[in-house]
Amino acid sequence: MKTSFIVNFIGTASPSTIKRLSAITHENGGKWLISKVNFIDNQVAGVIKVEMPEVNADVVKNAFANAENLVSQITESDDSLHDTNEIFSLRVDAGDRAGIVNEITQVLDSQGISILDMDCHRVFLAGGGGVSSSLFTAELALKLPAEVQVEDVRKELESLSEDTRVVVEEA
């Protein structure tokens, strides 16, 4: 029987530590279904959804729990919560401004939309004549309630500002 769980971790680790944890998962018949691992300076933070045979799960859980310089938390996952037919990937592009993440999350929250993943970037653009600006981009994975249409979400997000553009792809 298969099981799935979520591993959250933070601490100091090198890419080789993450590679070793991935190898232990693979060697025990598991795979990382979804992973988000970020390195900033010598710090790492990650969230990983693991699926594997239930009989080997403790080996992988112990590998994360005992990884040197990492603090890990493991939570059982309920796969029945997400119907893949209702999960969408969106990219939001806009001129950067204070509060833009708050505006986006308020629109989504007001419609009962679950944010499964949100990855935001800001890019500084230098223009001629000393004029400069920055571009905001957010890549989102969203689970929509049955009564919400993705096209309506796109339109509402684009109404946040004149320069906001949203691209929708079914995940």
Helices and strands as residue ranges (DSSP letters): E 2-12, H 15-27, E 31-40, E 43-53, G 54-56, H 57-65, E 70-76, G 79-81, G 84-86, E 87-95, H 100-110, E 114-126, G 128-130, E 132-143, H 150-158, E 165-170
